[in-house]
Amino acid sequence: MRSRPIGVGVIGASVHNPGWAMTAHIPAIEALPDFELRAISTSNRASADAAAKALGVPGYNNADELIADPGVDLVVVAVRVAYHHALTAAALDAGKMVFTEWPLARTLDEAKDLVMRAEKAGVRTMVGLQARFSPAVEHARNLVAQGYVGNVLATNLIGTGMIWGDQIPGSYAYVLDADAGAGVLAVSTMHALEALTSVLGEFAAIDGAATLRRPIVLAIEDGRPLTATAFDHVALAGRLQSGALASVLFRGAPSRGDNLRWEINGTEGDLVLTATNGNFQVADLNLEGARGMETKVAALERPMSFAGPFGDSSAGLGANTLRQYAAFARDLRENTRTVPDFAYALTRHHLLAAIEKATWSGIRQEIR
């Protein structure tokens, strides 16, 4: 049991160009007494100084200095995927706990290397797969486990990456690059599959098709054309280990219909999760269900057990990240391992690699 707060250093906490670190990580750290923000780092001196002044902690323009700070117990890597491996490896080699956003790394080999380094360092790790911490997802998981739908027959999920349309902010142009590791498949689709598998179990086999439908995208600020190489539409069909069939479609741009709809159909009932934001990990999900003689799904009341930091104590895009931090603190206090770590992240990278192989080869992949 720890007697003092966990000192956190956040890489990527810029107030000049606020990203996921400022949207989700900093508010979570400041909201939970188990953590204390001790340092931040950004890519240049001016932004580091601005963030340090705004947050009241030391600011570094070199991530190595943050990692070396003796007050930092947990290093948060919340920058572009291309930089995940180098920064995470440096933190692990320094013997620090690390929270790296998903994807853990740009490639499967990079992810394997980070798992090896984490095992050698013997430190706790965390990967940013937040969808499983949504109260609606947790409620659905409990209902399925309790037999609400009976035996699961099939599930279908349709979602939207939201930003992969015909225009995109210039600061997000990197997600159009297939080599950047941050496209619709690696990010939006895999976050959705994290929710699906956390509720219904793992895939036994999977087929995939993916395509690039918008090869030229315009920058919103000045209309300049940007070349896209990453898939912007993904379709998957698979068989879960339970025998249930699963189909998943992810589109890049918002729909005028449902941006997120997930149905779970069973022998005794049905569950439906919907949201206006198609990105599962940040969506404000509605859960409906019906069973037995009921003919239409209706809203399901959320159990009181979801109150507090795992439930309604936060709202907005960073709500599930706060719940993940709270679960990590509990793991440290109780010596449990409920939060996805780097070893778990590697299983997701293996699934991602199988999907990529299925889409390129047209051959169904068995998941081991």
C-alpha positions as CSV (number, residue, x, y, z in Angstrom):
1,M,0.0,0.0,0.0
2,R,1.3,3.4,-0.9
3,S,1.4,6.1,1.8
4,R,1.9,9.0,-0.6
5,P,0.4,10.2,-3.9
6,I,1.8,8.8,-7.2
7,G,3.9,11.5,-8.8
8,V,3.0,11.9,-12.4
9,G,4.9,13.4,-15.3
10,V,2.9,14.0,-18.5
11,I,4.7,14.1,-21.9
12,G,2.6,16.1,-24.4
13,A,0.8,18.5,-22.1
14,S,0.8,21.7,-24.2
15,V,-1.5,24.6,-23.4
16,H,-0.7,26.2,-26.8
17,N,-2.0,23.3,-28.8
18,P,-4.1,21.3,-26.3
19,G,-4.5,17.6,-27.1
20,W,-5.4,14.4,-25.3
21,A,-3.1,15.1,-22.4
22,M,-4.8,18.3,-21.5
23,T,-8.3,17.0,-22.4
24,A,-8.2,13.8,-20.4
25,H,-5.0,13.0,-18.5
26,I,-4.4,16.3,-16.6
27,P,-8.1,16.6,-15.4
28,A,-8.0,12.9,-14.2
29,I,-4.7,13.3,-12.3
30,E,-6.0,16.5,-10.6
31,A,-9.3,14.9,-9.7
32,L,-8.0,11.9,-7.9
33,P,-6.2,12.1,-4.6
34,D,-4.1,9.0,-5.4
35,F,-2.1,11.0,-8.0
36,E,-0.2,14.3,-8.0
37,L,1.0,16.1,-11.1
38,R,4.7,16.7,-10.7
39,A,6.0,17.7,-14.1
40,I,5.1,18.2,-17.8
41,S,7.1,18.2,-21.0
42,T,6.4,19.5,-24.5
43,S,8.5,19.8,-27.7
44,N,9.7,23.4,-27.2
45,R,10.7,25.8,-24.4
46,A,7.9,28.3,-25.0
47,S,5.1,25.8,-24.7
48,A,6.8,24.1,-21.7
49,D,7.0,27.4,-19.9
50,A,3.4,28.2,-20.6
51,A,2.2,24.8,-19.4
52,A,4.4,25.0,-16.3
53,K,2.9,28.4,-15.4
54,A,-0.7,27.2,-16.1
55,L,-0.3,23.9,-14.1
56,G,2.1,25.0,-11.4
57,V,4.7,22.3,-11.9
58,P,8.1,22.1,-13.5
59,G,8.0,22.2,-17.3
60,Y,10.6,20.5,-19.5
61,N,11.2,20.8,-23.2
62,N,13.1,17.5,-23.2
63,A,11.2,14.4,-22.2
64,D,14.4,12.8,-20.9
65,E,14.5,15.5,-18.2
66,L,11.0,14.7,-17.1
67,I,11.7,11.0,-17.0
68,A,14.8,11.7,-14.8
69,D,12.8,13.9,-12.4
70,P,13.0,12.1,-9.0
71,G,9.5,13.2,-8.2
72,V,8.0,11.4,-11.2
73,D,6.8,7.8,-10.4
74,L,4.5,7.4,-13.4
75,V,5.3,8.7,-16.9
76,V,2.4,9.4,-19.2
77,V,3.1,9.2,-22.9
78,A,0.3,11.2,-24.6
79,V,1.8,12.2,-28.0
80,R,1.6,10.9,-31.5
81,V,2.0,7.2,-32.0
82,A,5.2,7.6,-34.0
83,Y,7.0,8.7,-30.7
84,H,5.4,6.1,-28.4
85,H,8.2,3.5,-28.7
86,A,11.2,5.8,-28.0
87,L,9.6,7.7,-25.1
88,T,8.1,4.6,-23.5
89,A,11.3,2.7,-23.8
90,A,13.2,5.5,-22.2
91,A,10.8,5.6,-19.2
92,L,10.9,1.8,-18.8
93,D,14.7,1.8,-18.9
94,A,14.7,4.4,-16.2
95,G,12.6,2.1,-14.0
96,K,9.4,4.3,-14.1
97,M,5.8,3.1,-14.3
98,V,4.4,4.1,-17.7
99,F,0.9,4.9,-19.0
100,T,1.1,5.0,-22.8
101,E,-1.9,5.8,-25.0
102,W,-3.2,3.3,-27.5
103,P,-1.8,2.2,-29.9
104,L,1.0,1.2,-27.6
105,A,3.4,1.4,-30.6
106,R,3.4,1.9,-34.4
107,T,4.2,-1.7,-35.2
108,L,3.8,-5.2,-33.7
109,D,7.6,-5.5,-33.3
110,E,7.8,-2.2,-31.4
111,A,5.0,-3.4,-29.1
112,K,6.9,-6.6,-28.4
113,D,10.0,-4.7,-27.6
114,L,8.1,-2.5,-25.0
115,V,6.6,-5.6,-23.4
116,M,10.1,-7.1,-23.1
117,R,11.5,-3.9,-21.5
118,A,8.5,-3.7,-19.1
119,E,9.1,-7.2,-17.9
120,K,12.8,-6.6,-17.5
121,A,12.1,-3.4,-15.5
122,G,9.5,-5.1,-13.3
123,V,7.3,-2.0,-13.2
124,R,3.5,-1.5,-13.6
125,T,2.3,-0.3,-16.9
126,M,-1.0,0.9,-18.4
127,V,-2.2,1.3,-22.0
128,G,-5.0,3.7,-22.9
129,L,-7.7,1.3,-23.9
130,Q,-10.5,3.2,-22.1
131,A,-13.7,1.8,-23.7
132,R,-14.0,-1.0,-21.1
133,F,-14.3,1.6,-18.3
134,S,-17.4,3.2,-19.7
135,P,-20.3,2.6,-17.2
136,A,-22.6,1.5,-20.1
137,V,-20.0,-1.0,-21.3
138,E,-19.5,-2.3,-17.7
139,H,-23.2,-2.6,-17.2
140,A,-23.6,-4.5,-20.5
141,R,-20.7,-6.8,-19.5
142,N,-22.5,-7.6,-16.2
143,L,-25.8,-8.2,-17.9
144,V,-24.4,-10.6,-20.4
145,A,-22.5,-12.4,-17.6
146,Q,-25.8,-12.6,-15.6
147,G,-27.7,-14.2,-18.5
148,Y,-29.8,-11.2,-19.5
149,V,-29.6,-12.0,-23.2
150,G,-29.2,-15.8,-22.7
151,N,-26.8,-17.4,-25.1
152,V,-25.3,-14.7,-27.4
153,L,-26.2,-15.5,-31.0
154,A,-24.6,-12.6,-32.8
155,T,-23.5,-9.0,-32.5
156,N,-23.2,-6.1,-35.0
157,L,-21.5,-2.8,-34.4
158,I,-21.3,0.3,-36.6
159,G,-19.1,3.2,-35.7
160,T,-17.5,6.4,-37.0
161,G,-14.0,7.8,-36.7
162,M,-15.6,11.3,-37.0
163,I,-12.5,13.2,-38.3
164,W,-11.7,11.2,-41.5
165,G,-14.0,13.2,-43.8
166,D,-13.3,15.3,-46.8
167,Q,-11.8,18.0,-44.6
168,I,-9.6,17.8,-41.6
169,P,-7.8,20.2,-39.2
170,G,-4.1,20.6,-40.2
171,S,-3.0,19.5,-36.8
172,Y,-4.6,16.1,-37.4
173,A,-3.2,15.6,-40.9
174,Y,-0.8,12.9,-39.6
175,V,-3.7,10.5,-39.1
176,L,-4.1,10.3,-42.9
177,D,-0.6,8.6,-43.2
178,A,-0.7,4.8,-43.2
179,D,2.8,4.7,-41.6
180,A,1.7,6.9,-38.7
181,G,-0.2,4.1,-36.9
182,A,-3.2,6.3,-36.1
183,G,-5.8,5.6,-38.8
184,V,-9.4,4.4,-38.5
185,L,-8.4,0.8,-38.1
186,A,-5.6,1.2,-35.5
187,V,-7.5,3.7,-33.4
188,S,-11.3,3.9,-33.8
189,T,-11.9,0.3,-34.8
190,M,-9.6,-1.2,-32.2
191,H,-11.1,0.9,-29.4
192,A,-14.5,-0.4,-30.4
193,L,-13.2,-4.0,-30.5
194,E,-11.8,-3.5,-27.0
195,A,-15.4,-2.8,-25.8
196,L,-16.8,-5.7,-27.8
197,T,-14.3,-8.3,-26.6
198,S,-14.5,-7.0,-23.0
199,V,-18.2,-7.8,-23.0
200,L,-18.5,-10.8,-25.3
201,G,-15.0,-12.5,-25.3
202,E,-12.3,-12.9,-27.8
203,F,-12.4,-13.6,-31.5
204,A,-11.6,-17.1,-32.7
205,A,-11.4,-16.1,-36.4
206,I,-11.8,-12.9,-38.4
207,D,-12.2,-11.8,-42.0
208,G,-11.6,-8.2,-43.0
209,A,-11.9,-5.7,-45.8
210,A,-10.6,-2.1,-45.7
211,T,-10.4,0.7,-48.3
212,L,-9.4,4.3,-48.8
213,R,-12.4,6.2,-50.2
214,R,-11.0,9.7,-49.8
215,P,-7.5,9.8,-51.1
216,I,-7.4,13.6,-51.1
217,V,-8.6,15.5,-48.1
218,L,-8.6,19.3,-47.7
219,A,-7.1,21.1,-44.7
220,I,-9.9,23.1,-43.0
221,E,-7.7,26.2,-42.3
222,D,-6.6,26.9,-45.9
223,G,-8.1,24.4,-48.2
224,R,-4.8,22.9,-49.2
225,P,-5.0,19.3,-50.5
226,L,-3.6,16.5,-48.3
227,T,-2.8,13.1,-49.6
228,A,-4.3,10.2,-47.5
229,T,-2.8,6.7,-47.6
230,A,-4.5,5.2,-44.5
231,F,-7.7,3.2,-44.7
232,D,-10.8,5.3,-43.9
233,H,-13.4,2.5,-44.1
234,V,-13.1,-0.9,-42.4
235,A,-15.4,-3.9,-42.4
236,L,-14.9,-7.0,-40.3
237,A,-16.7,-10.3,-39.9
238,G,-15.7,-12.9,-37.3
239,R,-16.6,-15.7,-35.0
240,L,-16.1,-15.2,-31.3
241,Q,-14.7,-18.0,-29.1
242,S,-18.3,-18.5,-27.8
243,G,-19.4,-19.3,-31.3
244,A,-21.4,-16.1,-31.8
245,L,-20.9,-14.2,-35.0
246,A,-19.7,-10.6,-35.0
247,S,-19.8,-7.9,-37.7
248,V,-18.2,-4.5,-37.4
249,L,-18.2,-1.5,-39.8
250,F,-16.2,1.6,-39.2
251,R,-16.5,4.7,-41.4
252,G,-14.2,7.7,-41.3
253,A,-16.6,10.6,-41.4
254,P,-19.8,11.4,-39.4
255,S,-23.1,10.0,-40.6
256,R,-26.4,11.7,-40.8
257,G,-27.8,8.6,-39.1
258,D,-26.3,6.7,-36.2
259,N,-22.6,7.3,-35.6
260,L,-22.4,4.5,-33.1
261,R,-24.8,1.6,-32.7
262,W,-24.0,-1.8,-31.2
263,E,-26.5,-4.6,-30.9
264,I,-26.1,-7.8,-28.9
265,N,-28.7,-10.4,-29.8
266,G,-29.2,-13.5,-27.6
267,T,-31.7,-16.4,-27.1
268,E,-33.4,-14.6,-24.3
269,G,-33.0,-10.9,-25.0
270,D,-31.2,-8.0,-26.7
271,L,-29.0,-5.1,-25.7
272,V,-28.4,-1.9,-27.8
273,L,-25.8,0.7,-27.1
274,T,-25.9,4.0,-29.1
275,A,-24.1,7.4,-29.1
276,T,-23.8,10.5,-31.2
277,N,-20.0,10.3,-31.1
278,G,-18.8,7.3,-33.1
279,N,-15.5,6.9,-31.2
280,F,-16.3,4.2,-28.5
281,Q,-13.6,5.2,-26.0
282,V,-15.0,8.7,-25.6
283,A,-18.7,8.3,-26.5
284,D,-21.5,9.1,-24.0
285,L,-23.2,5.8,-24.4
286,N,-26.9,5.0,-24.0
287,L,-27.8,1.4,-23.0
288,E,-31.2,-0.1,-23.9
289,G,-32.4,-3.6,-23.6
290,A,-35.4,-6.0,-23.7
291,R,-35.9,-9.7,-23.0
292,G,-38.6,-12.3,-22.7
293,M,-42.0,-11.1,-23.9
294,E,-40.9,-7.4,-24.3
295,T,-41.0,-6.4,-27.9
296,K,-39.0,-3.1,-27.9
297,V,-35.8,-2.1,-26.2
298,A,-36.0,0.6,-23.5
299,A,-33.5,2.4,-21.4
300,L,-31.9,0.3,-18.6
301,E,-31.4,1.9,-15.2
302,R,-27.8,2.0,-14.2
303,P,-27.0,0.3,-11.0
304,M,-25.8,2.4,-8.0
305,S,-22.6,0.5,-8.0
306,F,-21.4,2.7,-10.9
307,A,-21.4,5.8,-8.6
308,G,-18.1,7.5,-7.8
309,P,-15.0,7.7,-9.9
310,F,-15.9,4.6,-11.9
311,G,-19.3,6.1,-12.8
312,D,-20.9,9.5,-12.9
313,S,-18.4,11.6,-11.1
314,S,-17.0,12.8,-14.4
315,A,-18.3,13.7,-17.8
316,G,-17.0,14.6,-21.2
317,L,-14.3,13.1,-23.4
318,G,-11.9,12.2,-20.6
319,A,-14.4,10.5,-18.4
320,N,-13.3,6.9,-19.1
321,T,-9.6,8.0,-18.7
322,L,-10.4,9.2,-15.2
323,R,-12.0,5.8,-14.4
324,Q,-8.9,4.0,-15.8
325,Y,-6.7,6.1,-13.5
326,A,-8.9,5.3,-10.5
327,A,-8.8,1.6,-11.3
328,F,-5.0,1.7,-11.6
329,A,-4.7,3.3,-8.2
330,R,-6.9,0.6,-6.8
331,D,-4.7,-2.0,-8.4
332,L,-1.7,-0.6,-6.7
333,R,-3.4,-0.4,-3.3
334,E,-4.8,-3.9,-3.5
335,N,-2.1,-5.6,-5.5
336,T,-4.5,-6.5,-8.3
337,R,-4.2,-6.3,-12.1
338,T,-7.5,-5.2,-13.6
339,V,-6.2,-2.4,-15.9
340,P,-4.9,-3.3,-19.4
341,D,-1.2,-3.3,-19.2
342,F,1.5,-3.6,-21.9
343,A,1.2,-7.4,-22.0
344,Y,-2.5,-7.1,-22.7
345,A,-1.8,-4.4,-25.3
346,L,0.4,-6.9,-27.1
347,T,-2.7,-9.2,-27.5
348,R,-4.5,-6.2,-29.1
349,H,-1.6,-5.6,-31.5
350,H,-1.7,-9.3,-32.5
351,L,-5.4,-8.9,-33.2
352,L,-4.7,-5.8,-35.2
353,A,-2.0,-7.6,-37.2
354,A,-4.4,-10.5,-37.9
355,I,-7.0,-8.0,-39.2
356,E,-4.4,-6.3,-41.4
357,K,-3.3,-9.6,-42.8
358,A,-6.9,-10.6,-43.5
359,T,-7.6,-7.3,-45.3
360,W,-4.5,-7.6,-47.5
361,S,-4.7,-11.3,-48.2
362,G,-8.5,-11.9,-48.3
363,I,-7.9,-15.0,-46.2
364,R,-9.7,-15.6,-42.9
365,Q,-7.3,-15.4,-39.9
366,E,-7.4,-17.7,-37.0
367,I,-6.8,-15.9,-33.7
368,R,-4.5,-17.6,-31.3
